Amino acid sequence: MVEASKNKLQLCVTFIVEQLEIRNQNIGNKEQPPFFLGINGVQGIGKTSLVSDIAGILGKAPYHLHTVVLSIDDFYLAHADQVRLAATHSDNPLVQHRGQPSTHDLDLAISVLSSLRVRREVVIPSYDKSAFDGQGDRVPQDEWVQLNRDGRPSVDVVIIEGWCLGFRALDDAGLTAMWEDARKARNQDQGYPGRLGHNRLDDVRFVNEALKGYDAITNQLDALIHLDAKDPQYVYEWRLEQEAGLRRDKGSGMTEKQIVDFVNGYYPSYELFTERLRAGAFGSRNGNQLRMVIGKERDVIGIVRV
């Protein structure tokens, strides 16, 4: 890892342009599908604003790339379906609200990405996190965004951002070993900061099994940027800041206690899957993942090419 002093946005754009050039060279004269970029980062780290700025730069000279931004959040289950999932697994605290693998509509996500890959007309869903007092719900379909319509430029770059994007499921032996270590740490240390050790193994297994389906998204990516919080505990403060902005803009949202409980539901996945992501989401494909280590002030304090 090397120290990073460059601007976060410029680091991302430089990496993307480099990866685009490599991809285009490999494809040669064949018709090129859109370039798919994933961005992973914990809640509140600044993914949404960063991808918006990236899209703005790529759309202007000298690039002139029609760029669309998606979020894994766009594909959360509709509120009624999330309520049904929670009721079906009422003893599993990890799926009592949106967030973990299993709370997204993977069929919808894969359908949208597949249409974008072949430049077919498609509508992009949207999700309102403030609905139902912060529980969230999908917005009506007549408010979804249409892309690749006749007479309009087709999409050149697809950016997908999400907190679990690029995570890969563990084998059962590895999962069990990590859970057992977390339980020991919790029992031996009253200051244990994690959440994995507070959950039952079967509940964690359910999430891990659901995560296997998300490979269908990760496998479509040409490159990945990992905004890696130096200390995952930063997520609690960052998420509180994020919700305060949501309440200010929307007039409703979660209370501080609800936010802490909400993040607690995500946190076991950070403990389970982050190390593997740091090692690389693409296996033997090397060089197309950029890991930026992010400090508490959301500044880049280190860079790793994976």
VMD Tcl script that draws the C-alpha trace (Angstrom):
set ca {
  {0.00 0.00 0.00}
  {1.27 3.47 -0.86}
  {0.27 6.74 0.70}
  {-2.31 8.65 -1.29}
  {-2.44 12.40 -1.50}
  {-4.32 12.74 -4.78}
  {-7.94 13.72 -5.02}
  {-10.33 10.76 -4.61}
  {-12.33 11.70 -7.68}
  {-9.28 12.04 -9.90}
  {-7.92 8.69 -8.70}
  {-11.20 7.05 -9.69}
  {-11.42 8.69 -13.11}
  {-7.81 7.81 -13.95}
  {-8.42 4.18 -12.99}
  {-11.66 3.97 -14.99}
  {-10.15 5.45 -18.15}
  {-7.22 3.04 -17.88}
  {-9.56 0.07 -17.47}
  {-11.70 1.22 -20.37}
  {-8.67 1.38 -22.64}
  {-7.57 -2.13 -21.60}
  {-11.08 -3.52 -22.13}
  {-11.38 -1.90 -25.56}
  {-7.99 -3.25 -26.64}
  {-9.03 -6.76 -25.62}
  {-12.31 -6.56 -27.51}
  {-10.72 -5.11 -30.65}
  {-13.03 -4.28 -33.53}
  {-16.04 -6.18 -32.16}
  {-19.08 -4.24 -31.08}
  {-18.39 -3.09 -27.55}
  {-20.95 -3.52 -24.79}
  {-21.13 -0.84 -22.10}
  {-18.32 -0.80 -19.54}
  {-19.58 -2.03 -16.16}
  {-17.94 -0.54 -13.06}
  {-18.76 -1.50 -9.48}
  {-18.14 0.69 -6.44}
  {-18.22 -0.87 -2.96}
  {-18.17 0.98 0.34}
  {-19.83 0.96 3.75}
  {-22.89 3.09 4.38}
  {-22.23 6.81 4.55}
  {-18.72 6.62 3.08}
  {-19.71 8.87 0.18}
  {-20.48 6.46 -2.66}
  {-23.51 8.33 -3.97}
  {-21.84 11.72 -4.30}
  {-18.67 10.18 -5.71}
  {-20.41 8.24 -8.48}
  {-22.44 11.30 -9.42}
  {-19.23 13.31 -9.82}
  {-17.59 10.49 -11.82}
  {-20.55 10.32 -14.17}
  {-20.41 14.08 -14.66}
  {-16.74 14.02 -15.64}
  {-17.07 11.02 -17.96}
  {-19.95 12.72 -19.76}
  {-17.87 15.77 -20.69}
  {-14.84 16.38 -22.90}
  {-12.52 14.70 -23.54}
  {-14.46 11.50 -22.77}
  {-18.06 12.15 -23.91}
  {-19.23 8.84 -22.42}
  {-22.95 8.48 -21.74}
  {-22.79 7.21 -18.16}
  {-25.64 5.89 -16.05}
  {-25.46 5.35 -12.29}
  {-27.30 2.54 -10.55}
  {-27.36 1.56 -6.89}
  {-27.89 -1.88 -5.44}
  {-30.42 -0.01 -3.29}
  {-32.55 0.57 -6.40}
  {-33.29 -3.16 -6.34}
  {-34.46 -3.55 -2.76}
  {-37.63 -5.55 -2.39}
  {-40.85 -3.58 -2.39}
  {-42.00 -2.83 1.15}
  {-44.70 -5.51 1.15}
  {-42.22 -8.15 0.00}
  {-39.70 -7.09 2.64}
  {-42.36 -7.35 5.33}
  {-43.21 -10.82 4.03}
  {-39.55 -11.89 4.09}
  {-39.16 -10.63 7.66}
  {-42.28 -12.47 8.78}
  {-41.21 -15.70 7.10}
  {-37.85 -15.53 8.93}
  {-39.10 -13.81 12.07}
  {-36.38 -15.35 14.25}
  {-33.56 -14.01 12.04}
  {-32.71 -10.42 13.07}
  {-30.52 -9.92 10.00}
  {-33.49 -9.80 7.61}
  {-36.00 -7.83 9.64}
  {-35.23 -4.76 7.52}
  {-33.68 -4.03 4.14}
  {-29.96 -4.41 3.68}
  {-28.55 -7.90 3.79}
  {-28.35 -10.26 0.82}
  {-31.85 -11.73 0.35}
  {-33.53 -8.29 0.63}
  {-32.95 -7.38 -3.04}
  {-34.94 -8.36 -6.10}
  {-32.14 -10.17 -7.94}
  {-34.33 -11.13 -10.90}
  {-35.10 -7.45 -11.50}
  {-31.44 -6.45 -11.11}
  {-30.19 -9.11 -13.50}
  {-32.89 -8.24 -16.04}
  {-31.92 -4.56 -16.00}
  {-28.19 -5.27 -16.30}
  {-28.75 -7.78 -19.09}
  {-30.78 -5.22 -21.05}
  {-28.10 -2.58 -20.57}
  {-25.41 -5.00 -21.75}
  {-27.12 -5.46 -25.13}
  {-28.20 -1.79 -25.30}
  {-31.88 -2.71 -25.15}
  {-34.46 -0.19 -23.97}
  {-34.97 -0.57 -20.23}
  {-36.49 1.20 -17.24}
  {-34.43 1.69 -14.07}
  {-36.23 1.29 -10.72}
  {-35.82 3.69 -7.82}
  {-36.19 3.29 -4.07}
  {-37.43 5.80 -1.50}
  {-35.62 5.13 1.79}
  {-37.78 7.62 3.67}
  {-41.05 5.77 2.98}
  {-42.85 4.00 5.83}
  {-40.95 6.04 8.45}
  {-37.56 4.98 7.11}
  {-38.39 1.35 6.33}
  {-38.38 2.28 2.64}
  {-40.30 1.26 -0.47}
  {-39.86 1.12 -4.22}
  {-41.24 4.16 -6.04}
  {-44.14 3.64 -8.50}
  {-43.04 2.21 -11.85}
  {-44.29 5.23 -13.79}
  {-41.50 7.19 -12.05}
  {-38.71 4.85 -13.15}
  {-36.10 6.20 -15.60}
  {-36.08 5.00 -19.20}
  {-32.76 4.33 -20.93}
  {-31.64 3.35 -24.43}
  {-34.79 4.76 -26.03}
  {-34.88 5.13 -29.81}
  {-33.32 8.37 -30.96}
  {-31.26 8.86 -27.81}
  {-27.62 7.91 -27.16}
  {-27.23 4.43 -25.72}
  {-25.31 3.92 -22.49}
  {-21.50 3.66 -22.69}
  {-20.66 3.22 -18.99}
  {-22.75 1.63 -16.24}
  {-21.70 2.42 -12.68}
  {-23.25 0.24 -9.96}
  {-22.64 1.23 -6.36}
  {-23.52 -0.71 -3.26}
  {-22.36 -1.70 0.19}
  {-22.22 -5.44 -0.63}
  {-21.20 -5.22 -4.28}
  {-18.26 -7.54 -4.90}
  {-18.76 -9.59 -1.74}
  {-18.36 -13.33 -2.31}
  {-19.93 -16.05 -0.16}
  {-17.71 -18.17 2.08}
  {-17.62 -21.95 2.17}
  {-19.35 -23.38 5.21}
  {-16.14 -24.36 6.98}
  {-14.72 -20.84 6.61}
  {-17.99 -19.26 7.69}
  {-18.26 -21.49 10.75}
  {-14.67 -20.81 11.78}
  {-15.15 -17.03 11.57}
  {-18.40 -17.23 13.53}
  {-16.80 -19.38 16.24}
  {-13.89 -16.94 16.56}
  {-16.36 -14.06 16.87}
  {-18.32 -15.89 19.58}
  {-15.12 -16.51 21.54}
  {-14.11 -12.86 21.21}
  {-17.52 -11.74 22.41}
  {-17.45 -14.09 25.42}
  {-13.89 -13.15 26.42}
  {-14.02 -9.41 25.84}
  {-16.81 -7.20 27.15}
  {-15.57 -4.49 24.79}
  {-16.00 -6.71 21.70}
  {-16.88 -4.21 18.94}
  {-18.33 -6.58 16.35}
  {-21.81 -7.93 15.70}
  {-21.10 -11.32 14.16}
  {-20.68 -12.92 17.58}
  {-24.13 -11.69 18.64}
  {-25.90 -13.66 15.90}
  {-26.76 -17.32 15.56}
  {-24.82 -19.40 13.05}
  {-27.98 -20.41 11.16}
  {-28.96 -16.75 10.70}
  {-25.54 -15.91 9.28}
  {-25.67 -19.00 7.08}
  {-28.94 -17.75 5.57}
  {-27.29 -14.49 4.49}
  {-24.18 -16.27 3.20}
  {-26.32 -18.62 1.10}
  {-28.30 -15.70 -0.31}
  {-25.07 -13.91 -1.22}
  {-24.23 -16.63 -3.76}
  {-26.96 -15.24 -5.99}
  {-25.22 -11.87 -6.10}
  {-22.36 -13.39 -8.09}
  {-24.60 -12.83 -11.12}
  {-24.10 -9.09 -10.58}
  {-20.41 -9.10 -9.59}
  {-19.51 -11.34 -12.52}
  {-20.80 -8.69 -14.96}
  {-18.31 -6.07 -13.73}
  {-15.31 -5.07 -15.82}
  {-13.68 -3.33 -12.85}
  {-14.31 -2.52 -9.21}
  {-13.41 0.35 -6.89}
  {-13.42 -0.57 -3.20}
  {-13.79 2.37 -0.80}
  {-12.38 0.55 2.21}
  {-12.99 2.20 5.58}
  {-9.82 1.92 7.67}
  {-12.06 1.18 10.68}
  {-15.49 -0.29 9.85}
  {-16.81 1.26 13.07}
  {-16.82 4.59 11.23}
  {-20.05 3.40 9.61}
  {-22.11 4.21 12.70}
  {-21.15 7.89 12.72}
  {-21.33 8.19 8.94}
  {-24.78 6.61 8.81}
  {-26.08 8.96 11.51}
  {-24.86 11.91 9.43}
  {-26.50 10.44 6.33}
  {-29.87 9.98 8.03}
  {-29.79 13.53 9.39}
  {-29.51 14.76 5.81}
  {-32.35 12.49 4.74}
  {-34.63 13.84 7.47}
  {-33.70 17.37 6.47}
  {-34.42 16.76 2.78}
  {-37.41 14.42 3.04}
  {-38.91 15.45 6.37}
  {-38.86 11.90 7.76}
  {-36.45 9.11 8.56}
  {-35.15 6.84 11.29}
  {-34.34 7.78 14.88}
  {-30.78 7.43 16.18}
  {-31.63 4.17 17.94}
  {-33.23 2.81 14.78}
  {-30.09 3.72 12.83}
  {-27.81 1.90 15.28}
  {-30.06 -1.16 15.12}
  {-30.13 -0.83 11.34}
  {-26.34 -0.76 11.00}
  {-26.05 -3.62 13.48}
  {-27.98 -5.69 10.95}
  {-25.39 -4.99 8.24}
  {-22.26 -5.24 10.35}
  {-21.82 -9.04 10.42}
  {-21.36 -8.97 6.65}
  {-18.58 -6.40 6.94}
  {-16.85 -8.76 9.35}
  {-17.39 -11.83 7.18}
  {-16.77 -10.65 3.64}
  {-14.47 -7.61 3.67}
  {-11.16 -9.49 3.89}
  {-11.98 -11.58 0.85}
  {-12.95 -8.45 -1.08}
  {-9.63 -6.87 -0.13}
  {-7.88 -9.86 -1.68}
  {-9.83 -9.36 -4.91}
  {-13.37 -9.90 -6.14}
  {-12.34 -11.38 -9.50}
  {-10.14 -14.32 -8.57}
  {-7.43 -14.78 -11.19}
  {-8.34 -11.52 -12.97}
  {-5.70 -9.15 -11.61}
  {-5.30 -5.40 -11.88}
  {-8.95 -4.40 -12.40}
  {-9.72 -3.62 -8.76}
  {-8.70 -0.41 -7.02}
  {-8.78 -0.39 -3.23}
  {-8.75 3.05 -1.63}
  {-8.32 3.05 2.14}
  {-10.57 5.75 3.59}
  {-9.95 7.61 6.87}
  {-12.52 8.92 9.31}
  {-12.75 12.25 7.46}
  {-13.50 10.28 4.27}
  {-10.07 11.13 2.86}
  {-7.92 8.67 0.91}
  {-5.05 7.49 3.14}
  {-3.82 4.58 1.02}
  {-4.11 2.93 -2.38}
  {-3.82 -0.75 -3.32}
  {-4.12 -2.25 -6.82}
  {-5.58 -5.72 -6.70}
}
mol new
graphics top color blue
foreach p $ca { graphics top sphere $p radius 0.5 }
foreach p [lrange $ca 0 end-1] q [lrange $ca 1 end] { graphics top cylinder $p $q radius 0.2 }
display resetview
